[in-house]
């Protein structure tokens, strides 16, 4: 079983086998095939690129709303919140202004009331003033009568007090002085005595 | 024509092709197509129809011929392409389910009683034995015993060392003897 026997056996088997079948191969066919392959390759590349572009476009189209919608919603909600805050701020400001105005009014009212309370009762004041005026008139009349010895002027003054302030106590005092003056004139005419006036009793 | 003259002529054809002369490629195709077809037929298990493989080889050659550096002869370069094409084709075929027609074509089912039929059956058996060898053994067997290449040429084609090719040949022979021992004894 030498190498030659194997070679012979193989060559016999090869000789009896079907020979290679192939058509006439021309360089033109090869070139056509290469051209066709290039066309197919470029078409495949173009198709792949187109698919990638379409896929990218679709992806962008699909993803953009999903991406921007929450942002828009967030912006809208933020705007609504801002508007709400503005409304709240305006309301608060208005309320603060109202409170300040009321406070100012209350303080003004309090000051007015304080001022008013500081003012004495008008009627009482009038009465006091009336009383004071009546006293002054009586006092002056007493001075006229006792110190200046002007009896007529003093009597006129007492009469004036009685006329002007008939309800005051000084009208009574004036009446009493007048009666005293009359008594003294009567007595004077009788005894030539001097009338006396006591301002300390006023 | 001597080998040197043949090489220089092939080199001239390649140069002409590089310069844009399409007729040079026609000449290359014409010169090598039969040999490439025979090699492809043997490497693929004698299917007969090897038109596609040969065309693929020349398409690859047309594309790569401008880059061919001339470090080996054109025939060796084309054989290398053919071997690679056959490998990839066999690989693709292995991935495909085997058709019944292919099996019948390989087996040669016609069992007649006459001498010719018996010879044919024996030849089919030998071819089956070659086909069932592992790729690295099958290639050296085909290149050595059927294409008639020298060991140095086989080394150049397969890109291996001489002793590796010899080892593969020994092992391939051993396997063939195991399978075809009776036929070899008969012949002797």
Interface residues (C-beta under 8 A of the other chain):
Chain A: X1 X3 X5 X6 X7 X8 X9 X10 X11 X12 X13 X14 X15 X16 X17 X18 X19 X20 X21 X22 X23 X25 X26 X27 X29 X30 X31 X33 X34 X37
Chain B: X22 X23 X25 X26 X29 X33 X34 X37 X38 X40 X41 X42 X46 X47 X48 X49 X50 X51 X54 X55 X58 X59 X62 X63 X119 X120 X122 X123 X124 X126 X127 X130 X141 X145 X146 X173 X176 X177 X180 X181 X183 X184 X185 X187 X188
